[in-house]
Amino acid sequence: MLSYHEITAINVGGQGAYAFPSITEALDYVRGLRRIGVGQPIAIRLTDDMYTLDAPICIDSSITGITIEPAGDKRVTILGGIEITGFAWDTYNGAKCLSAPLPDICKAEDGGANFTDLYVNGTRASYTRYPEKGYLYPEAVENNENKLGSTSKWFIAEEGDIRDFKNIDRVQLSFCHYWVDEHTPIESYDPETRRVTFKYRSAYNIAGGKGSSSGLEYYIENVAEMFANPNEWYADEGKVYYIPRDASITPETIRAFAPTIHKLVDVQGTPEQKVRNIRFRNIDFAVTRGEFVHAVQKDSELIYYACGGQSVARAGGAVAFKYAANCSLEGCTLKNFGLHGVEIDLGCHNIRVDSCDFYDGGAGGVKIDGGAADAPEADHTHDNVVDNCTILHCGRRHFAACGILMMHTYNNTVSHNEIGYLYYTGVSVGWVWGYGASVSHDNLVTKNHIHHIGDGVLSDLAGVYLLGMQPGTVVSNNIIHDVKAKVYGGSALYTDEGSSFITLEDNICYNTSENIYQQHYGSMNTVRNNIFAFSDGPMTRVARTEPHLSIIFEGNIICSSGSQMYILNWPQVSQKTISLCRNLYFDYTKDEPALYDFEGTKLNLEEFQAYGFEDGSLIADPLFRDPANFDFTLAKNSPAKLIGFKPIDTSDVGAKRN
């Protein structure tokens, strides 16, 4: 037996002087060592291939200075679900499929499933959908007041839209509007009146009609009668049915997991005593539950809503930190998780998420959420890092999720990440609407590759979205492209309500559905030395006029293929609330681009300069190497030199792995 001061490792599931049957028991042993004063770093090395949890791994402030990692070079999976076994060929709803009995822990009282996500051979299986393509629209809704907060509990369906579905109490009604997606079971359906009652009230207004950003455009999921397509699943009469997505999935090769818990790891201290120095290395975290319902207490009534608001901000994470410091995830994978991947909550600092891969998440990749301006200092969250990570194909269940969400937090760095294939926003920073007091400041979003955002599912979104006053925040050296909104607001860079004192520089942004850069309203934001190219709408937009300098726009290259360069209003010009100078403009479709539009009056550069703007600006081909294929390398003789433009080095943008 080794003496305490020689301990370097504790094996879990293996042989050795200190071998334990579970991670929890190993942690209990470490807790005992710390209690008697044994303080040196300890490694808990995992020897099995997979650890299936029925409750989160909990680490409190009595445990410090540990690294949890695989033994040797193997990968180890920690998952929060149960494997469903015993699959055989079967038929359901006339479709050839595989079926297996549901484990008791996964079975609802009515014979259906008590979970909403099934993962088959590492891929999320699909809910059935009615209709298979397109949407349904209501004849009428409960609340016709067209205001954001005018919510509804019911609507009247168009005749023939709602059938007498089998197991109608198990179906889920889903709809996207504004910048959120909402999901609710049907509480009741009256075939005489065609009235559909939600189990959970809509969080936002659903009036407005077809084609509006607010209107109810819905579909119905988990419908037994629609079970017909590859990769779909349905649970009924105590069995789960699955149609293989390809011929490789057979009774012999299928591995199907149903999630049983929401959280895998819970690192939680207290405001007085934080958890310190916990590291997770080279571990695969997978399979957690994705159900989330937002409840609000109003007077004596608890009201449940069909979504958790913007960015699914109230939902938790599979790996969670609260009142923790100097902790990290390094080289880990988070896949097939139900809500956020990593949650860095109140009172955290120096938490590092390094070289991790996030894939197929129900919500976002990383959520950082600290105490607001009126919170005690112990609740402040700051100086955290998300670096060299990939966050791809997330928001699969809660579409409004962000790749990285930072709320009420400061001095954080988000760098060298690849963030893509999301339905809402890549990186979101701030979280105070308007000019209210905010703790957000000095956050750095740099050298990230952010792409394929929105996909036409939601509105009012961006590659990088900023909200509220946050002096010292810098968004720099990012490549952002292919951002597409449903109705409005698909931008690469978006300074929304009250965004102030932010620098956005050295970014390359292209291919957006609305504007490359949009500012709703704010104060003294600086936009400089960026390349903005190819937007379906006006290239840049400043929406609201306020009696102060709102934006400084200088030294940028803006290239269009027919879209005008700005959408402004006359008071912004007459009151000089914007500053524009030394910019280079070019339109690949015309000699004289339409630069400025004042309520229908279009001005060219010379006409606009007469109002005292655009000193040193010019119209010229910047001589990019291959703009048609989005290579924006400048030729040596580019006229961009005349505006003082400094070439942007993209060689180290995005995630880089050895």
KOLLO-132313 format. One record per residue (C-alpha): x, y, z; residue number from 0. Coordinates in steps of 0.02 Angstrom, whole numbers. Layout:
<rs>
     px     py     pz  nr
      X      Y      Z NUM
...
</rs>
This chain:
<rs>
     px     py     pz  nr
      0      0      0   0
     68    170    -49   1
     81    305     82   2
    -33    455     61   3
    102    575      8   4
    149    460   -138   5
    -26    449   -211   6
    -32    505   -393   7
   -182    411   -462   8
   -342    323   -414   9
   -407    197   -538  10
   -593    180   -564  11
   -654     10   -621  12
   -479    -64   -632  13
   -347   -150   -527  14
   -220    -67   -416  15
   -185     -6   -241  16
   -329    116   -253  17
   -463     43   -365  18
   -646     89   -346  19
   -803     24   -431  20
   -873    197   -471  21
   -821    377   -499  22
   -928    431   -351  23
   -838    313   -232  24
   -669    374   -294  25
   -723    553   -262  26
   -779    506    -87  27
   -606    436    -56  28
   -525    597   -115  29
   -643    694     -3  30
   -580    594    145  31
   -400    629     99  32
   -431    815     89  33
   -517    810    258  34
   -359    744    342  35
   -245    867    254  36
   -181    769    104  37
   -170    910    -22  38
    -66    856   -171  39
   -146    843   -345  40
   -232    677   -380  41
   -281    596   -544  42
   -436    488   -556  43
   -403    376   -705  44
   -550    290   -788  45
   -516    114   -849  46
   -684     62   -922  47
   -744    114  -1095  48
   -912    180  -1034  49
   -989    243   -872  50
  -1178    252   -869  51
  -1247    370   -739  52
  -1415    369   -652  53
  -1373    533   -563  54
  -1247    673   -595  55
  -1069    663   -533  56
  -1069    794   -394  57
   -910    885   -343  58
   -919   1011   -202  59
   -788   1120   -117  60
   -727    976     -8  61
   -642    908   -164  62
   -502   1004   -246  63
   -350    977   -355  64
   -406    827   -459  65
   -393    776   -640  66
   -520    652   -708  67
   -457    569   -866  68
   -444    401   -955  69
   -312    276   -908  70
   -190    268  -1053  71
   -231    329  -1228  72
   -410    264  -1238  73
   -567    371  -1247  74
   -695    351  -1109  75
   -881    394  -1121  76
   -986    459   -978  77
  -1169    455  -1024  78
  -1333    496   -941  79
  -1446    367  -1018  80
  -1486    185  -1034  81
  -1455     70  -1181  82
  -1609     -7  -1257  83
  -1575   -187  -1307  84
  -1667   -334  -1383  85
  -1704   -259  -1553  86
  -1785   -368  -1686  87
  -1867   -337  -1854  88
  -2047   -281  -1839  89
  -2184   -179  -1925  90
  -2273    -25  -1859  91
  -2397     83  -1954  92
  -2359    -26  -2105  93
  -2174     19  -2102  94
  -2036   -110  -2085  95
  -1934    -63  -1933  96
  -1837   -123  -1782  97
  -1921   -133  -1613  98
  -1869   -170  -1435  99
  -1955   -169  -1265 100
  -1937     -7  -1169 101
  -1844    -22  -1004 102
  -1957     17   -857 103
  -1861    177   -819 104
  -1903    241   -995 105
  -2085    189  -1002 106
  -2230    308   -976 107
  -2389    247   -890 108
  -2483    246  -1055 109
  -2355    134  -1140 110
  -2265    274  -1229 111
  -2094    345  -1191 112
  -2056    463  -1046 113
  -1911    537  -1144 114
  -1909    643  -1301 115
  -1739    606  -1380 116
  -1674    440  -1445 117
  -1495    419  -1503 118
  -1455    278  -1623 119
  -1275    234  -1665 120
  -1219    408  -1614 121
  -1353    504  -1710 122
  -1512    587  -1648 123
  -1665    495  -1714 124
  -1806    600  -1787 125
  -1980    632  -1721 126
  -2119    598  -1844 127
  -2192    757  -1918 128
  -2363    812  -1980 129
  -2366    875  -2111 130
  -2206    796  -2175 131
  -2161    960  -2260 132
  -2225   1137  -2240 133
  -2334   1211  -2104 134
  -2511   1234  -2043 135
  -2594   1401  -2001 136
  -2735   1445  -1880 137
  -2903   1515  -1924 138
  -2902   1618  -1764 139
  -2800   1636  -1604 140
  -2850   1675  -1425 141
  -2762   1843  -1412 142
  -2765   1955  -1566 143
  -2676   2100  -1483 144
  -2520   2116  -1590 145
  -2394   2147  -1451 146
  -2244   2041  -1405 147
  -2312   1990  -1234 148
  -2490   1954  -1291 149
  -2486   1767  -1265 150
  -2614   1634  -1307 151
  -2674   1470  -1233 152
  -2773   1411  -1384 153
  -2810   1433  -1569 154
  -2942   1377  -1693 155
  -2874   1259  -1825 156
  -2919   1269  -2008 157
  -3045   1137  -2057 158
  -2961    971  -2094 159
  -2792   1018  -2019 160
  -2806    923  -1855 161
  -2852    740  -1870 162
  -2912    619  -1739 163
  -2733    564  -1709 164
  -2695    405  -1615 165
  -2618    451  -1446 166
  -2657    635  -1474 167
  -2608    670  -1293 168
  -2429    621  -1339 169
  -2406    734  -1491 170
  -2307    895  -1481 171
  -2358   1055  -1567 172
  -2206   1157  -1623 173
  -2190   1330  -1700 174
  -2058   1462  -1733 175
  -2088   1650  -1728 176
  -1987   1804  -1687 177
  -1820   1739  -1622 178
  -1887   1588  -1526 179
  -1958   1415  -1553 180
  -2100   1352  -1445 181
  -2155   1174  -1407 182
  -2305   1111  -1310 183
  -2411    955  -1296 184
  -2593    975  -1345 185
  -2695    985  -1186 186
  -2860    959  -1278 187
  -2940    964  -1449 188
  -3124    995  -1482 189
  -3170    927  -1655 190
  -3334   1024  -1654 191
  -3256   1196  -1634 192
  -3082   1144  -1696 193
  -3011   1228  -1541 194
  -2835   1170  -1498 195
  -2783   1206  -1318 196
  -2599   1212  -1273 197
  -2535   1125  -1118 198
  -2408   1266  -1103 199
  -2456   1445  -1147 200
  -2362   1526  -1291 201
  -2225   1637  -1222 202
  -2252   1769  -1356 203
  -2387   1837  -1470 204
  -2447   1716  -1605 205
  -2560   1838  -1700 206
  -2504   1923  -1858 207
  -2548   1797  -1991 208
  -2455   1698  -2122 209
  -2287   1770  -2174 210
  -2268   1884  -2023 211
  -2129   1865  -1896 212
  -2254   1838  -1756 213
  -2389   1729  -1833 214
  -2423   1549  -1785 215
  -2344   1435  -1915 216
  -2349   1262  -1838 217
  -2321   1077  -1864 218
  -2356    927  -1755 219
  -2225    800  -1699 220
  -2228    625  -1626 221
  -2379    573  -1729 222
  -2402    384  -1739 223
  -2486    390  -1910 224
  -2335    479  -1988 225
  -2210    343  -1942 226
  -2141    301  -2114 227
  -1969    376  -2149 228
  -1788    325  -2117 229
  -1718    376  -1946 230
  -1891    405  -1870 231
  -1942    330  -1703 232
  -2101    308  -1605 233
  -2144    226  -1439 234
  -2307    134  -1409 235
  -2374     -8  -1301 236
  -2212    -24  -1206 237
  -2100    -39  -1359 238
  -1991     79  -1458 239
  -1996     70  -1648 240
  -1858    135  -1760 241
  -1839    139  -1950 242
  -1653    118  -1990 243
  -1577    268  -2077 244
  -1472    152  -2186 245
  -1438    -32  -2215 246
  -1294    -36  -2092 247
  -1414    -31  -1943 248
  -1480   -205  -1904 249
  -1531   -298  -1746 250
  -1349   -349  -1728 251
  -1271   -177  -1753 252
  -1396    -56  -1673 253
  -1348     35  -1515 254
  -1490    144  -1454 255
  -1486    254  -1299 256
  -1627    343  -1209 257
  -1578    487  -1093 258
  -1629    473   -910 259
  -1546    626   -830 260
  -1519    809   -879 261
  -1347    835   -805 262
  -1189    728   -806 263
  -1072    829   -698 264
  -1117    958   -566 265
   -968   1055   -498 266
  -1044   1168   -367 267
   -971   1262   -222 268
  -1042   1404   -119 269
  -1017   1593   -123 270
   -905   1573     31 271
   -806   1421    -28 272
   -782   1387   -212 273
   -735   1223   -293 274
   -559   1240   -360 275
   -441   1154   -480 276
   -550   1020   -558 277
   -496    959   -730 278
   -582    843   -853 279
   -471    780   -992 280
   -507    678  -1149 281
   -679    619  -1096 282
   -832    598  -1206 283
   -992    660  -1123 284
  -1153    603  -1205 285
  -1340    572  -1193 286
  -1440    689  -1080 287
  -1623    738  -1074 288
  -1685    885  -1175 289
  -1853    927  -1095 290
  -1864   1104  -1030 291
  -2018   1202   -978 292
  -2010   1381   -915 293
  -2124   1421   -767 294
  -2163   1596   -702 295
  -2251   1637   -538 296
  -2386   1769   -566 297
  -2479   1814   -409 298
  -2530   1645   -337 299
  -2526   1554   -505 300
  -2380   1459   -582 301
  -2388   1482   -770 302
  -2295   1365   -887 303
  -2235   1430  -1054 304
  -2194   1338  -1215 305
  -2017   1407  -1227 306
  -1877   1470  -1116 307
  -1859   1639  -1200 308
  -1720   1709  -1306 309
  -1569   1594  -1327 310
  -1648   1461  -1214 311
  -1557   1561  -1081 312
  -1638   1479   -930 313
  -1595   1299   -975 314
  -1449   1210   -892 315
  -1299   1113   -956 316
  -1238    934   -962 317
  -1077    985   -873 318
  -1110   1127   -750 319
  -1000   1240   -645 320
  -1065   1355   -508 321
   -958   1447   -381 322
   -802   1368   -456 323
   -629   1431   -502 324
   -479   1370   -600 325
   -570   1221   -677 326
   -563   1155   -854 327
   -624   1037   -989 328
   -482    992  -1106 329
   -495    884  -1260 330
   -670    827  -1216 331
   -817    790  -1330 332
   -997    833  -1290 333
  -1119    746  -1406 334
  -1302    698  -1406 335
  -1341    813  -1259 336
  -1515    879  -1226 337
  -1490   1062  -1173 338
  -1328   1162  -1164 339
  -1164   1069  -1168 340
  -1067   1166  -1036 341
  -1143   1288   -912 342
  -1032   1412   -820 343
  -1149   1490   -693 344
  -1143   1610   -545 345
   -980   1648   -458 346
   -863   1564   -582 347
   -694   1626   -641 348
   -548   1553   -735 349
   -650   1411   -807 350
   -571   1351   -968 351
   -655   1251  -1108 352
   -509   1205  -1219 353
   -501   1100  -1378 354
   -672   1023  -1351 355
   -798    967  -1482 356
   -984    999  -1465 357
  -1100    909  -1585 358
  -1285    871  -1596 359
  -1337    971  -1444 360
  -1519   1002  -1404 361
  -1478   1184  -1361 362
  -1313   1281  -1363 363
  -1131   1235  -1341 364
  -1071   1343  -1195 365
  -1176   1456  -1083 366
  -1087   1580   -967 367
  -1207   1668   -849 368
  -1154   1772   -699 369
  -1236   1888   -575 370
  -1312   2047   -645 371
  -1264   2225   -597 372
  -1359   2219   -433 373
  -1291   2048   -381 374
  -1161   2027   -243 375
   -982   2017   -301 376
   -973   1833   -253 377
  -1096   1799   -394 378
   -990   1884   -527 379
   -929   1772   -667 380
   -774   1825   -762 381
   -607   1781   -843 382
   -666   1622   -925 383
   -601   1554  -1091 384
   -678   1453  -1233 385
   -536   1416  -1353 386
   -502   1301  -1500 387
   -672   1216  -1493 388
   -794   1159  -1627 389
   -979   1189  -1596 390
  -1075   1115  -1741 391
  -1253   1058  -1776 392
  -1321   1112  -1607 393
  -1491   1186  -1569 394
  -1567   1026  -1637 395
  -1710   1026  -1511 396
  -1716   1206  -1449 397
  -1682   1306  -1607 398
  -1657   1474  -1519 399
  -1495   1420  -1438 400
  -1326   1505  -1468 401
  -1160   1422  -1502 402
  -1088   1522  -1357 403
  -1198   1629  -1244 404
  -1120   1754  -1123 405
  -1237   1845  -1003 406
  -1190   1964   -862 407
  -1006   1920   -872 408
   -841   2006   -905 409
   -659   1982   -957 410
   -698   1822  -1052 411
   -610   1763  -1209 412
   -694   1667  -1350 413
   -559   1628  -1476 414
   -508   1511  -1617 415
   -672   1416  -1621 416
   -774   1349  -1765 417
   -960   1380  -1737 418
  -1083   1328  -1870 419
  -1247   1252  -1927 420
  -1355   1333  -1793 421
  -1531   1401  -1810 422
  -1506   1560  -1708 423
  -1344   1649  -1661 424
  -1160   1602  -1660 425
  -1097   1705  -1512 426
  -1207   1815  -1402 427
  -1136   1938  -1276 428
  -1215   2057  -1150 429
  -1394   2030  -1094 430
  -1456   2200  -1035 431
  -1583   2282  -1149 432
  -1556   2469  -1170 433
  -1441   2577  -1066 434
  -1469   2495   -898 435
  -1326   2452   -781 436
  -1227   2302   -842 437
  -1078   2204   -777 438
  -1029   2153   -955 439
   -865   2229  -1011 440
   -698   2184  -1088 441
   -755   2024  -1172 442
   -652   1970  -1321 443
   -726   1874  -1469 444
   -582   1844  -1587 445
   -521   1732  -1728 446
   -676   1624  -1736 447
   -749   1548  -1894 448
   -937   1570  -1881 449
  -1042   1505  -2024 450
  -1211   1439  -2081 451
  -1313   1525  -1949 452
  -1503   1536  -1948 453
  -1547   1428  -2099 454
  -1708   1528  -2119 455
  -1787   1457  -1961 456
  -1791   1608  -1843 457
  -1777   1798  -1858 458
  -1673   1935  -1775 459
  -1510   1839  -1764 460
  -1326   1858  -1806 461
  -1156   1780  -1816 462
  -1106   1888  -1667 463
  -1248   1971  -1571 464
  -1215   2105  -1439 465
  -1337   2179  -1315 466
  -1320   2321  -1191 467
  -1176   2430  -1134 468
  -1011   2337  -1125 469
   -858   2451  -1130 470
   -699   2367  -1186 471
   -784   2224  -1277 472
   -695   2185  -1441 473
   -754   2079  -1588 474
   -604   2056  -1701 475
   -525   1947  -1836 476
   -675   1834  -1857 477
   -735   1758  -2021 478
   -926   1759  -2023 479
  -1031   1702  -2170 480
  -1194   1625  -2230 481
  -1316   1699  -2105 482
  -1499   1680  -2153 483
  -1652   1738  -2056 484
  -1832   1681  -2078 485
  -1914   1852  -2098 486
  -1794   1989  -2040 487
  -1632   2023  -1950 488
  -1503   1903  -2025 489
  -1338   1993  -1995 490
  -1156   1945  -1975 491
  -1129   2076  -1839 492
  -1274   2149  -1739 493
  -1263   2279  -1601 494
  -1439   2271  -1531 495
  -1529   2375  -1401 496
  -1413   2488  -1302 497
  -1252   2410  -1366 498
  -1117   2536  -1325 499
   -929   2564  -1319 500
   -892   2408  -1422 501
   -754   2389  -1552 502
   -787   2281  -1706 503
   -631   2271  -1813 504
   -532   2163  -1936 505
   -679   2047  -1971 506
   -721   1970  -2139 507
   -909   1949  -2160 508
  -1008   1895  -2312 509
  -1170   1816  -2373 510
  -1310   1873  -2260 511
  -1497   1883  -2289 512
  -1525   2059  -2218 513
  -1372   2164  -2173 514
  -1190   2123  -2148 515
  -1187   2245  -2002 516
  -1340   2308  -1909 517
  -1356   2424  -1761 518
  -1526   2442  -1681 519
  -1471   2579  -1563 520
  -1320   2613  -1456 521
  -1182   2734  -1414 522
  -1005   2759  -1480 523
   -976   2589  -1559 524
   -825   2584  -1675 525
   -831   2481  -1835 526
   -665   2487  -1926 527
   -550   2393  -2045 528
   -679   2261  -2088 529
   -721   2179  -2254 530
   -909   2169  -2283 531
   -970   2083  -2441 532
  -1131   2023  -2521 533
  -1293   2043  -2426 534
  -1469   2018  -2492 535
  -1522   2178  -2404 536
  -1431   2343  -2376 537
  -1252   2309  -2325 538
  -1261   2411  -2164 539
  -1406   2479  -2063 540
  -1421   2599  -1917 541
  -1601   2593  -1861 542
  -1640   2717  -1722 543
  -1588   2898  -1708 544
  -1536   2958  -1535 545
  -1461   3125  -1479 546
  -1282   3063  -1466 547
  -1146   2990  -1575 548
  -1206   2812  -1602 549
  -1074   2738  -1717 550
   -903   2773  -1790 551
   -884   2684  -1956 552
   -711   2703  -2031 553
   -583   2617  -2140 554
   -696   2476  -2200 555
   -711   2392  -2370 556
   -892   2363  -2421 557
   -930   2266  -2579 558
  -1103   2236  -2648 559
  -1183   2141  -2790 560
  -1328   2260  -2816 561
  -1379   2300  -2637 562
  -1364   2479  -2574 563
  -1227   2515  -2450 564
  -1325   2598  -2309 565
  -1500   2619  -2245 566
  -1504   2775  -2136 567
  -1628   2911  -2095 568
  -1620   3099  -2114 569
  -1601   3145  -1929 570
  -1446   3036  -1919 571
  -1371   3145  -2054 572
  -1438   3316  -2003 573
  -1395   3289  -1819 574
  -1227   3206  -1855 575
  -1265   3055  -1744 576
  -1157   2944  -1854 577
   -977   2964  -1909 578
   -919   2893  -2077 579
   -746   2914  -2152 580
   -609   2830  -2255 581
   -717   2688  -2319 582
   -700   2600  -2487 583
   -856   2551  -2583 584
   -882   2444  -2736 585
  -1030   2364  -2824 586
   -989   2221  -2942 587
  -1150   2250  -3040 588
  -1143   2437  -3075 589
  -1019   2579  -3097 590
  -1102   2697  -2974 591
  -1171   2604  -2822 592
  -1322   2666  -2728 593
  -1239   2712  -2566 594
  -1365   2803  -2459 595
  -1554   2800  -2452 596
  -1643   2934  -2352 597
  -1826   2885  -2351 598
  -1823   2851  -2538 599
  -1697   2984  -2588 600
  -1538   2900  -2649 601
  -1371   2991  -2644 602
  -1204   2945  -2719 603
  -1039   2969  -2629 604
  -1007   3147  -2689 605
  -1183   3203  -2644 606
  -1167   3127  -2472 607
   -997   3204  -2441 608
  -1080   3374  -2463 609
  -1165   3343  -2296 610
   -996   3327  -2210 611
   -976   3138  -2210 612
   -858   3011  -2288 613
   -698   3114  -2284 614
   -566   3012  -2374 615
   -688   2881  -2438 616
   -688   2819  -2617 617
   -772   2704  -2742 618
   -652   2579  -2819 619
   -627   2395  -2852 620
   -527   2332  -2700 621
   -445   2200  -2811 622
   -484   2046  -2708 623
   -400   1887  -2769 624
   -563   1792  -2802 625
   -718   1874  -2729 626
   -835   1755  -2821 627
   -762   1615  -2715 628
   -745   1724  -2560 629
   -557   1745  -2563 630
   -536   1923  -2503 631
   -347   1930  -2510 632
   -298   2103  -2572 633
   -183   2131  -2720 634
    -24   2227  -2686 635
    -89   2373  -2788 636
   -260   2376  -2704 637
   -334   2551  -2683 638
   -378   2497  -2505 639
   -208   2568  -2458 640
   -277   2740  -2495 641
   -398   2728  -2349 642
   -266   2656  -2233 643
   -338   2481  -2235 644
   -229   2350  -2151 645
   -236   2174  -2226 646
   -323   2045  -2116 647
   -226   1887  -2078 648
   -343   1737  -2079 649
   -213   1600  -2062 650
   -257   1559  -1882 651
   -445   1588  -1883 652
   -552   1445  -1820 653
   -511   1288  -1723 654
   -337   1221  -1751 655
   -289   1046  -1693 656
   -119    964  -1692 657
</rs>
